[in-house]
Amino acid sequence: MGKSCSYILRFGIVIALGALVLAGCSTSAKQQFWGKTVAPQDNVLRYVTGSEPESLDPIVPNGQPEARILMALYDGLIEYHPVTVEPIPSIAESWEIKEGGTEYIFNLRKNARFSNGDPINAHDFVYSIRRGFKPELASRNASLGYYIKYSEAYNSKFAFVKNPDGSFLLKKDFVESVAGAPGAAGDVGKGESDFHKFLDAPERLTIPTSEKEKTKLLESDPKLKAAVAGKELVPVQAEDIGVEAIDDFTLRIKLYQPAPYFLGLLGHQFFRVVDKNVVEKFGDRWSRPENIVTSGSFKVLAHRPYDELIAVKDPNNWDAANVKLDRLEFYPLDEQTTMMNLYKSGRVDALYNHTTPAPWFDEVSQFKDEYLLHPELASEYYAINVKKPPMDDQKVREAFALAIDRDDYVSLRRTYKPLVDFVPFGIFPQYEAAREKVYSEELKKQGSSLDEWKARKFNPEKARKLLTEAGFPVVQSGGGWSCPSFPVENVNITYNTSESNKSTAEFAQAQWKRNLGITVQIKNMEFKTFLPLINKVDYSGFARRGWVGDYMDPYTFLYLFYSPQNTGATGWWDPKYDRMLDEANNTVDSQLRYEKLAAAELYMMQKQVVVPLGVPGTSWLKKPYVKGMYPNPVTLHPWKFVYIERDPAKWDHQVDNLMSQKDPMVEEQVRAIMRTQEEFVKSQTGQAAAE
C-alpha cells in the first residue's frame, strides 16, 4: 500500500486514474500510440524495474529486478550485446581462450576507473571474484562460477589433504573423471608464476571440514577414509581460487574443465568489479548511497527505497563518451495497474517484462510501435520442497504436476506457451532437436514414448492414480473429487507479490481442487523477503519461480540443480546429475554436448522436483522514442546503448521486427567496442602463421 501511495504522490496521479485507465482499455487502435507519447526534452530515461532491489552489492541478489539496475552501476570483463546478448568487450578489451578451453586470458583497458576516480586493474577483478565465493557472504550466485578451479571448495569450506612429505592427495585418485575432452595441462614455461604452476598442476582432492559432513563422506568410502587417516587438512583459501593477476592489466581465470558457455556468463553481475578499498572500509554498509562506489556507465545519485533509484552518467567511466543518457530513474514497482497507468500518462518511458495484464492484452497488443512480445529465454514453474513430507514422495510430486491443465494456463496468461520440460523451447533449435532425439531413445528403453512424455501437459486420471498409490486415495465426491487423508496443512503455494503471480497461484489452487479434491492454501510476500526464504528452501509445498537465463546456453537452466549448494530452491541434489552435466560440458562436439545435456534434463525432470508451467514471451511496453533498447531473450539492457530520439521520423515502428531492424548509431557503437578484440584476434592469427 505504501509503495502505491509514493508513486501516486510523486507523479501527481489521483487514485481515480486507475478507473480511467481501466476504462481506457477501449482506446481506439486508430490512435498510433497508447497514451501520451512525447519525447522528453531532458536526456533522461524513466524506467519501471520491478521489485525493490534486495541490495546494490552485485554478489548478493539473484533476481532480474536487481540485474537490470546493477548492469548500469557496474562494469565487468565483458558486456552483453544489446540485441544478441553475446559477449562483447567491456573493461577487458580483448581475450584469448587457451589450454583446451580451461584457461581464459583477459587484457584489460588502462583507462578504466571507479566512480571515485580510482583506477581499475586486474587485482580489482581478483579481489571481486574471490569475494563472491567468500563463504561468510553466502552469495546465492556463487554456484555460477564453480567451474573456476577450487572456487566451490573454498565457497563450501573444504580442505586439501596434505601428506607428511608435503604433497597432497589428488582428486583423480579418488573421484572418477568425466568422459570427454580432457582439460589440457598447461604449457608452463620459464618465468611462469608459481601460482600458475599450482593452477596447472593436477587437481587436488578436497573434503569437508565440517565434522558431520566429513564423517559422512569418509564412512561411505573406505578407500578415502584410509587415505585421509592421520593426514593434515589444509583449508582451501581465497588465494587458491583459479584467478590471477598476471600483471596490472592482464587477468587469468583457470577452470578445472572446459565450460563452453563461460565467456558469456561473465556479463552476470556476480563477476562485475567492485572497489576493494570502499568495501573493506565500510563493510556491509559499503553499498549504501552515502558510501557506494561503482564501476559502470552510471553511478548512484540517490536511492530512496520503495520509491526511486536515480543513477547519473559517470564521467570517469572508460566509455563515458559513448554513453547517451545523462540520467536513469529506476522505479521499483510491482503493481501492474499502477505501472500501466504511469506508462499511459507518459510519466515513465518503459516497463519491464511480463507487465501487461492478461485482460489488457487484446487492447495493448494492437499498438505495434510499442508493445514488444518476443521469444524469451525464460520459464515459469513451481519449485517443490522435496525435503518435507508429503512432497518428499516422488509420486505425490508427479500427481500435482499432472493435475494442472497447461492449455488452460496459457489461456489465462495469454503471452505464454505450455511447458512440460525445464529448458524453454523456441530459443535453442539445435538443443531442442537433440532433446527430442535423446528423450525418444531413453523413454523407449524405459518402455515409454515421447508422445506419452508430452502428455504430461495434463493427465488428471493418472494424477489421481499416483496420489492413491502414494497412500492418499482420491475418491469421487458428488460431481467432483475428494482426498480426505491428504495432509493439506503441510502444503502451500508461496509466491512473490504481483497480480500475475496471484492469478497463477489461484489458477493452480483451483486446478488441484477440481482434479485432486485438494485445496492448497496460498501465501504471498514481497520479493525482497521471498527470495531468501525460497533459497533457504524454508517453505512448504510449492514456491513460484520464474527463471530468465543468465547467458545464451541451455546450461543456464540446468545448472540451477548443480552441486550441493545449488540455487534450485527445492532441496534436491544428486551427484549423478552433476557428473552428467560435467561430462556434457567436457564434450567438444556441440551437438553431442547438447545430447548429454538433454539426458541430464530428462534425468532431473523424471525426479519431478519442479512443476513446469509455461514459456513466457517478453510482453512489455516502451515509448517509440526510446532507442537502443531491445526485446532480447533475457530482457537485460546494456544502458549505454539506450538513447532518446526526438525526431519522430526516426522513432521505432513495427516493433515485432525490432530485433532485425538496423540502428546505425547502435551498430557503430558495437563495432567500435568490438574493434579491440577483432584486432587482437587478427594479430594472434598473424603470429601463429609466422611461426
C-alpha positions in Angstrom: 0.0 0.0 0.0 2.8 2.4 0.9 4.6 1.7 -2.3 1.5 2.6 -4.4 0.9 5.8 -2.5 4.5 7.0 -3.0 4.2 6.7 -6.8 0.8 8.4 -6.8 2.0 11.3 -4.9 5.3 11.8 -6.8 3.7 11.7 -10.2 0.6 13.7 -9.2 -1.8 11.0 -10.2 -5.0 10.6 -8.3 -6.4 7.2 -7.3 -9.2 7.7 -9.8 -6.7 7.3 -12.6 -6.9 3.5 -12.1 -10.5 3.5 -13.1 -9.7 5.9 -16.0 -7.1 3.6 -17.5 -9.2 0.5 -17.0 -11.9 2.3 -19.0 -9.0 3.2 -21.4 -8.8 -0.5 -22.3 -11.3 0.5 -25.0 -8.8 3.0 -26.5 -9.2 3.1 -30.3 -6.4 1.3 -32.1 -6.8 4.0 -34.7 -4.6 6.1 -32.4 -1.0 5.4 -33.3 0.3 5.3 -29.7 -1.1 4.0 -26.4 -1.4 7.1 -24.3 0.7 10.3 -24.1 3.8 9.9 -26.3 6.0 13.0 -26.3 9.8 12.6 -26.2 11.3 14.3 -23.1 13.4 17.4 -23.5 15.9 16.2 -20.9 18.2 13.3 -21.7 16.6 11.0 -19.0 15.0 7.6 -19.2 12.3 6.8 -16.6 12.0 3.0 -16.2 10.0 0.6 -14.0 12.4 -2.1 -12.9 10.2 -4.4 -10.8 10.5 -5.0 -7.1 12.7 -3.0 -4.7 16.3 -4.3 -5.0 17.4 -6.6 -2.3 20.9 -5.0 -2.4 23.2 -2.9 -4.6 26.1 -5.2 -3.9 26.4 -7.2 -7.1 27.2 -10.5 -5.5 24.0 -10.5 -3.3 20.8 -10.5 -5.4 19.9 -13.2 -8.0 16.7 -11.6 -9.2 16.1 -9.9 -12.5 14.9 -6.6 -11.0 18.3 -6.0 -9.4 20.2 -7.3 -12.5 18.7 -4.5 -14.6 19.9 -1.9 -12.1 23.3 -3.5 -11.5 24.1 -3.5 -15.2 24.0 0.3 -15.1 26.2 0.6 -12.0 28.9 -1.9 -12.6 31.1 -3.0 -15.5 32.7 -6.4 -15.9 35.2 -8.0 -18.2 32.6 -8.3 -20.9 29.2 -6.7 -21.6 26.1 -8.2 -23.3 25.5 -7.3 -26.9 22.2 -5.2 -26.8 20.5 -7.4 -29.4 22.0 -10.9 -29.4 23.3 -10.9 -25.7 26.6 -12.4 -27.0 29.7 -11.2 -25.1 31.4 -8.0 -26.3 34.4 -6.2 -24.7 34.0 -4.1 -21.6 36.8 -3.5 -19.2 38.6 -6.4 -20.9 39.4 -5.0 -24.4 40.4 -8.5 -25.6 40.8 -12.1 -24.6 42.0 -15.5 -25.6 41.0 -19.0 -24.6 43.8 -21.5 -24.1 44.6 -24.9 -22.7 41.7 -26.8 -24.2 39.2 -24.3 -23.0 40.3 -24.3 -19.4 42.2 -21.0 -19.3 41.0 -17.5 -20.2 43.4 -14.6 -20.5 41.9 -11.1 -20.4 43.7 -8.0 -21.5 42.3 -5.0 -19.6 42.0 -1.4 -20.6 44.3 1.1 -19.0 41.7 3.8 -18.7 39.0 2.1 -16.6 38.1 3.8 -13.4 35.8 3.5 -10.5 33.2 6.3 -9.9 35.5 7.9 -7.3 38.3 8.1 -9.9 40.4 5.2 -8.6 41.9 3.1 -11.5 40.6 -0.4 -12.1 43.2 -3.1 -12.7 43.5 -6.9 -12.7 44.0 -7.0 -9.0 40.5 -5.5 -8.5 39.0 -8.3 -10.5 40.9 -10.9 -8.5 39.5 -9.3 -5.3 36.0 -9.1 -6.6 35.8 -12.7 -7.9 37.4 -14.1 -4.7 34.9 -12.1 -2.6 32.0 -13.6 -4.5 32.9 -17.0 -3.2 33.6 -16.0 0.3 31.6 -18.4 2.5 30.6 -15.8 5.1 28.8 -13.8 2.4 26.8 -16.8 1.2 26.2 -15.4 -2.2 23.3 -17.2 -3.9 25.1 -16.7 -7.3 28.3 -18.4 -6.2 27.5 -21.7 -8.0 27.6 -19.8 -11.3 31.4 -19.8 -11.1 32.0 -23.3 -9.7 34.0 -24.4 -12.8 36.7 -21.9 -11.7 39.3 -24.1 -10.1 38.9 -24.5 -6.3 36.1 -22.0 -6.1 33.4 -24.5 -5.0 35.9 -26.0 -2.4 36.5 -22.5 -1.0 32.9 -21.5 -1.0 31.9 -24.8 0.7 34.7 -24.6 3.4 36.5 -27.7 2.1 40.1 -28.6 2.7 43.1 -30.1 0.9 44.6 -33.3 2.4 48.3 -32.9 3.0 50.7 -35.9 3.1 53.6 -36.0 5.6 56.0 -35.4 2.7 54.3 -32.1 1.8 52.4 -33.4 -1.3 48.7 -33.5 -1.5 46.1 -36.2 -2.3 44.8 -35.8 -5.8 41.2 -35.9 -7.0 41.9 -38.2 -9.8 42.9 -41.0 -7.4 39.6 -41.0 -5.6 36.9 -39.5 -8.0 36.1 -40.9 -11.4 36.8 -38.3 -14.0 34.2 -37.5 -16.6 34.4 -38.7 -20.2 35.1 -36.3 -23.0 38.0 -34.0 -23.9 40.4 -33.7 -21.0 41.2 -30.3 -19.6 44.6 -29.7 -21.2 47.6 -29.5 -19.0 49.2 -26.1 -19.1 52.4 -25.4 -21.0 54.2 -23.9 -18.1 57.3 -22.3 -19.4 60.2 -20.5 -17.9 59.2 -17.4 -16.0 55.7 -18.5 -15.2 54.5 -17.8 -11.7 54.4 -20.4 -9.0 50.7 -19.8 -8.8 50.2 -20.6 -12.4 52.1 -23.8 -11.9 49.9 -24.6 -9.0 46.7 -24.0 -11.1 48.0 -26.1 -13.9 49.0 -29.0 -11.6 46.6 -32.0 -11.3 43.6 -31.0 -9.3 43.9 -31.7 -5.5 41.3 -33.6 -3.6 39.1 -31.5 -1.3 36.9 -32.8 1.6 34.6 -31.1 4.0 36.0 -29.5 7.2 32.6 -29.9 9.0 32.9 -32.9 11.2 29.4 -34.1 10.4 29.9 -33.9 6.6 33.4 -35.2 6.7 32.4 -38.3 8.8 29.5 -39.0 6.4 31.8 -38.8 3.4 34.6 -41.0 4.9 32.2 -43.6 6.2 30.8 -44.0 2.7 34.2 -44.5 1.1 36.6 -46.9 2.9 39.5 -46.2 0.5 39.2 -42.5 1.0 38.9 -42.9 4.8 42.1 -44.9 4.9 43.9 -42.4 2.7 42.9 -39.4 4.9 43.6 -41.0 8.2 46.2 -39.1 10.2 46.7 -36.5 7.4 46.7 -32.8 7.8 43.7 -30.9 6.5 44.6 -27.6 4.9 41.5 -25.3 4.4 41.1 -24.0 0.9 41.7 -20.3 0.9 40.5 -17.4 -1.4 44.1 -17.2 -2.7 43.8 -20.8 -4.0 40.9 -19.9 -6.4 41.8 -20.0 -10.1 42.1 -16.3 -10.7 45.4 -14.5 -11.1 46.6 -11.0 -11.9 49.5 -11.8 -14.3 50.3 -8.1 -14.2 48.3 -5.0 -13.5 46.3 -5.3 -16.8 46.3 -9.0 -17.5 43.9 -11.4 -15.8 44.0 -15.2 -15.9 40.9 -17.3 -15.0 41.6 -21.1 -14.7 38.8 -23.7 -14.9 39.1 -27.3 -13.8 37.4 -28.4 -17.0 36.0 -26.7 -20.1 32.8 -24.8 -19.9 31.7 -23.7 -23.4 29.3 -21.0 -22.0 31.8 -19.4 -19.6 32.7 -16.3 -21.6 29.0 -15.3 -21.9 28.5 -15.9 -18.2 31.0 -13.2 -17.3 28.4 -10.5 -18.1 26.5 -11.5 -15.0 26.6 -9.0 -12.1 28.4 -11.6 -9.9 31.5 -11.1 -11.9 31.4 -7.3 -12.1 34.1 -5.3 -10.4 33.9 -3.6 -7.0 36.3 -1.2 -5.2 38.2 -3.2 -2.5 39.1 0.0 -0.5 35.5 1.0 -0.2 34.1 -2.4 0.5 36.7 -3.0 3.3 36.3 0.4 4.7 32.5 0.3 5.2 31.9 -3.4 5.5 28.3 -4.4 4.9 27.4 -0.7 4.7 29.5 -0.1 1.6 26.6 -0.2 -0.9 24.5 2.4 0.9 24.0 5.6 -1.1 26.3 7.6 1.1 29.2 5.2 0.7 28.8 3.4 -2.6 31.4 3.5 -5.3 30.6 1.9 -8.6 32.4 0.9 -11.9 29.7 1.2 -14.6 28.4 3.7 -17.1 26.2 5.3 -14.3 26.7 6.0 -10.6 24.2 6.4 -7.8 22.9 9.9 -7.2 20.1 9.0 -4.8 18.3 5.9 -3.6 15.0 6.1 -1.7 13.9 2.6 -1.0 10.5 1.6 -2.4 10.4 5.0 -4.2 13.2 5.5 -6.7 16.8 5.0 -7.5 18.5 7.7 -9.6 21.7 7.0 -11.5 23.6 9.6 -13.4 26.2 9.2 -16.1 29.7 8.6 -14.7 32.3 10.9 -16.4 35.1 8.6 -15.0 33.8 5.5 -16.9 36.1 4.3 -19.6 33.4 4.6 -22.3 31.7 7.7 -21.0 32.0 9.5 -24.3 29.6 6.9 -25.8 27.0 6.8 -23.0 24.0 8.5 -24.5 21.7 9.1 -21.4 22.5 11.7 -18.7 20.4 10.0 -16.1 18.4 6.9 -15.4 15.4 6.9 -13.0 14.6 3.4 -11.8 11.2 3.0 -10.1 10.7 -0.2 -8.1 7.1 -1.2 -8.6 5.1 -4.5 -8.6 1.5 -3.4 -9.2 0.8 -3.8 -12.9 -2.2 -1.5 -12.9 -0.2 1.4 -11.4 2.7 0.9 -13.8 0.4 0.8 -16.8 -1.2 4.0 -15.6 2.2 5.6 -15.3 3.1 4.5 -18.8 -0.1 5.6 -20.4 0.0 9.0 -18.8 3.6 9.5 -20.1 5.2 9.5 -16.7 7.5 6.6 -17.5 9.2 5.7 -20.8 9.4 1.9 -20.5 8.3 -1.1 -18.4 10.0 -4.4 -17.6 9.0 -7.8 -19.0 5.7 -9.6 -18.2 4.0 -6.5 -17.1 1.0 -6.3 -19.5 -2.0 -7.7 -17.6 -3.8 -10.5 -19.4 -7.1 -8.6 -19.5 -5.4 -5.8 -21.3 -3.6 -7.9 -23.9 -6.0 -7.5 -26.7 -6.1 -3.8 -26.3 -2.4 -3.1 -25.8 -1.0 -5.6 -28.3 -2.7 -3.6 -31.1 -0.1 -0.8 -30.7 2.6 -2.2 -32.9 5.1 0.6 -32.3 5.2 0.0 -28.6 4.2 -3.5 -27.5 7.0 -6.0 -27.5 6.2 -9.7 -27.5 9.2 -11.7 -28.5 10.7 -15.1 -27.6 12.3 -15.1 -24.1 14.9 -17.3 -22.5 12.7 -18.0 -19.6 10.4 -20.5 -17.9 7.7 -20.2 -15.3 7.4 -23.1 -12.8 6.7 -24.1 -9.3 9.7 -25.3 -7.3 8.8 -28.2 -4.8 10.4 -28.6 -1.4 11.3 -32.2 -1.7 12.7 -32.3 1.9 9.4 -32.1 3.6 6.5 -34.6 3.5 4.3 -35.2 1.7 6.3 -33.7 -1.1 9.3 -35.9 -0.4 7.3 -38.6 -2.2 8.0 -38.6 -6.0 4.6 -40.0 -6.8 2.9 -37.1 -4.9 5.0 -34.6 -6.8 4.1 -36.2 -10.1 0.5 -36.2 -9.2 0.4 -32.5 -8.6 2.4 -31.8 -11.8 -0.1 -33.9 -13.9 -3.1 -32.2 -12.4 -2.6 -28.8 -14.0 -4.1 -28.2 -17.4 -1.4 -26.2 -19.1 -3.6 -25.3 -22.1 -6.0 -23.6 -19.7 -3.0 -21.9 -18.0 -1.7 -20.3 -21.2 -5.3 -19.2 -22.0 -5.2 -17.4 -18.7 -1.7 -15.8 -19.2 -2.2 -15.0 -22.9 1.5 -14.5 -23.7 2.7 -17.9 -22.6 3.1 -21.3 -24.2 2.7 -24.6 -22.3 5.8 -26.3 -20.9 6.5 -29.8 -19.7 10.3 -29.7 -19.7 12.6 -27.3 -17.9 14.8 -25.7 -20.6 12.3 -23.5 -22.6 11.7 -24.1 -26.3 11.9 -21.5 -29.1 15.4 -20.3 -28.3 17.8 -23.2 -29.0 16.6 -25.1 -32.0 19.7 -27.4 -32.1 19.3 -28.3 -28.4 15.6 -29.0 -29.0 16.4 -31.4 -31.8 19.0 -33.1 -29.5 16.4 -33.3 -26.7 13.8 -34.9 -28.9 16.3 -37.5 -30.1 17.6 -38.3 -26.6 14.1 -38.4 -25.0 12.8 -40.7 -27.7 15.7 -43.1 -27.2 15.7 -43.1 -23.4 12.0 -43.3 -23.0 11.8 -46.2 -25.4 14.3 -48.0 -23.2 12.1 -47.4 -20.2 9.0 -48.8 -22.0 7.5 -45.3 -22.7 7.5 -42.9 -25.6 7.9 -39.3 -26.5 4.1 -38.9 -27.0 3.5 -40.2 -23.5 6.0 -37.8 -22.1 4.4 -34.8 -23.9 1.0 -36.0 -22.5 2.4 -34.8 -19.1 0.9 -31.5 -20.1 -2.3 -32.6 -18.4 -3.3 -36.1 -17.2 -5.7 -35.9 -14.2 -6.6 -39.5 -14.3 -3.0 -40.6 -13.9 -2.5 -37.9 -11.3 -5.3 -39.4 -9.1 -3.9 -42.9 -9.6 -0.4 -41.8 -8.5 -1.7 -40.0 -5.4 -3.7 -43.1 -4.4 -0.6 -45.3 -4.8 1.3 -42.8 -2.6 -1.2 -43.6 0.2 -3.7 -40.7 -0.3 -6.8 -42.2 -2.0 -8.7 -39.8 -4.3 -12.4 -40.7 -4.3 -15.4 -39.4 -6.1 -17.4 -36.9 -4.1 -20.6 -35.7 -5.6 -19.7 -34.3 -9.0 -16.1 -33.9 -8.1 -13.2 -35.5 -6.2 -12.0 -35.7 -2.6 -8.8 -36.7 -0.9 -9.6 -36.6 2.8 -6.4 -38.2 4.0 -4.0 -35.7 2.3 -2.2 -33.5 4.9 -3.1 -30.2 3.2 -1.9 -28.3 6.2 1.7 -29.2 5.2 1.4 -27.8 1.7 1.2 -24.2 0.5 1.8 -22.1 -2.7 4.2 -19.3 -1.8 4.7 -16.5 -4.3 6.2 -13.0 -4.5 3.6 -10.3 -4.7 2.3 -9.4 -8.1 -1.0 -9.6 -9.8 0.1 -12.2 -12.4 1.7 -14.4 -9.7 -1.5 -14.2 -7.7 -3.7 -15.2 -10.7 -1.3 -18.1 -11.4 -1.5 -19.3 -7.8 -5.3 -19.1 -7.8 -5.4 -21.0 -11.0 -3.2 -23.8 -9.6 -5.3 -23.9 -6.5 -8.5 -24.3 -8.5 -6.9 -27.0 -10.7 -5.8 -29.1 -7.8 -9.2 -28.7 -6.1 -11.0 -29.7 -9.3 -8.7 -32.6 -10.3 -7.5 -33.9 -7.0 -10.0 -32.7 -4.4 -7.3 -30.9 -2.5 -7.4 -27.2 -1.6 -3.9 -25.8 -1.2 -3.5 -22.6 0.7 -1.8 -19.5 -0.9 0.8 -17.3 0.8 2.4 -14.1 -0.7 5.2 -11.8 0.3 7.3 -9.1 -1.2 10.2 -10.1 -3.4 12.9 -8.9 -1.0 11.6 -11.3 1.6 10.6 -14.1 -0.8 14.0 -14.7 -2.4 15.9 -15.5 0.8 13.1 -17.7 2.0 12.9 -19.9 -1.1 16.7 -20.1 -1.5 16.9 -21.5 2.0 14.1 -23.9 1.0 12.2 -22.7 4.0 8.7 -23.1 2.6 6.2 -25.9 2.5 5.0 -27.4 -0.8 5.4 -25.1 -3.8 7.1 -21.8 -4.4 6.7 -19.7 -7.5 9.7 -19.4 -9.7 10.3 -17.6 -12.9 13.8 -18.1 -14.3 15.3 -15.9 -17.0 18.6 -17.3 -18.3 21.8 -15.5 -17.4 23.5 -16.4 -20.7 22.7 -17.9 -24.1 23.1 -21.6 -23.4 20.7 -24.4 -22.0 23.1 -24.9 -19.1 21.8 -21.6 -17.6 18.7 -23.5 -16.6 20.3 -26.9 -15.8 22.9 -25.6 -13.5 20.3 -24.5 -11.1 20.4 -28.0 -9.6 24.2 -28.4 -9.8 26.2 -29.0 -6.7 25.0 -29.4 -3.1 25.0 -25.6 -2.8 22.7 -25.2 -5.8 20.1 -22.4 -6.2 17.3 -24.6 -7.4 15.3 -23.9 -4.2 14.0 -27.4 -4.0 16.4 -29.2 -1.6 17.2 -31.7 -4.4 20.8 -32.6 -5.3 22.1 -35.7 -7.0 25.8 -36.3 -7.7 24.9 -38.4 -10.7 23.2 -35.3 -12.2 26.4 -33.3 -11.6 28.5 -35.9 -13.3 26.1 -35.9 -16.3 26.5 -32.1 -16.6 30.3 -32.2 -16.2 30.5 -34.8 -18.9 28.4 -32.7 -21.2 30.5 -29.6 -20.7 33.7 -31.6 -21.2 32.5 -32.6 -24.7 34.0 -30.7 -27.7 31.3 -31.6 -30.3 28.5 -29.1 -29.7 25.7 -31.4 -30.8 26.9 -34.3 -28.7 27.2 -31.9 -25.8 23.6 -30.9 -26.3 22.6 -34.6 -26.3 24.3 -35.1 -23.0 22.7 -32.0 -21.5 19.3 -33.3 -22.7 20.0 -36.6 -21.0 20.7 -34.7 -17.7 17.5 -32.7 -18.2 15.4 -35.9 -18.6 17.0 -37.4 -15.5 16.2 -34.4 -13.4 12.7 -34.0 -14.8 11.9 -37.6 -14.0 12.6 -36.8 -10.4 9.8 -34.2 -10.7 11.5 -31.6 -8.4 9.6 -28.8 -10.3 6.2 -28.3 -11.9 6.8 -26.6 -15.3 4.0 -24.3 -16.3 4.8 -22.2 -19.3 7.3 -20.3 -21.5 6.6 -16.6 -21.4 7.0 -14.0 -24.1 8.8 -10.8 -23.3 5.5 -8.8 -23.1 6.4 -5.2 -22.2 6.0 -1.6 -23.5 8.4 1.1 -24.4 7.8 4.5 -26.0 8.9 4.6 -29.6 11.3 7.5 -28.9 13.4 5.1 -26.7 16.0 3.7 -29.0 18.8 1.1 -28.4 16.6 -0.9 -26.0 15.7 -4.3 -27.4 13.4 -7.2 -26.5 16.4 -9.5 -26.4 15.9 -13.1 -25.0 16.9 -12.2 -21.4 15.3 -8.7 -21.3 18.5 -7.2 -19.9 19.6 -3.8 -21.3 23.2 -2.5 -21.5 22.1 1.0 -20.7 24.9 2.8 -22.5 23.4 1.9 -25.9 20.0 3.4 -25.0 19.1 6.9 -26.1 16.2 9.3 -26.6 15.3 10.1 -30.2 13.4 13.4 -30.5 12.8 13.2 -34.3 9.5 11.3 -34.8 10.7 10.2 -38.2 13.4 8.1 -36.5 11.3 6.5 -33.9 10.8 2.8 -33.7 8.0 1.4 -35.7 6.6 -2.1 -36.1 8.5 -3.4 -33.1 7.6 -7.0 -33.9 10.6 -6.6 -36.3 12.8 -4.6 -33.9 15.3 -7.4 -33.4 16.1 -7.4 -37.1 15.9 -3.7 -37.7 19.3 -1.9 -38.0 20.0 1.2 -35.9 23.2 2.9 -37.4 24.0 4.6 -34.1 23.9 1.3 -32.1 25.7 -0.7 -34.8 28.5 1.8 -35.0 28.9 1.8 -31.2 29.1 -2.0 -31.1 31.6 -2.1 -34.0 33.8 0.4 -32.1 33.7 -1.7 -29.0 34.4 -4.9 -30.9 37.4 -3.5 -32.7 39.9 -4.2 -29.9 39.0 -7.9 -29.8 39.0 -8.2 -33.6 42.4 -6.6 -33.9 43.8 -8.8 -31.1 42.5 -12.0 -32.8 44.0 -10.8 -36.1 47.4 -10.2 -34.5 47.3 -13.6 -32.8 46.4 -15.3 -36.1 49.3 -13.4 -37.8 51.8 -14.5 -35.2 50.6 -18.1 -35.4 51.0 -18.0 -39.2 54.5 -16.5 -38.9 55.6 -19.4 -36.6 
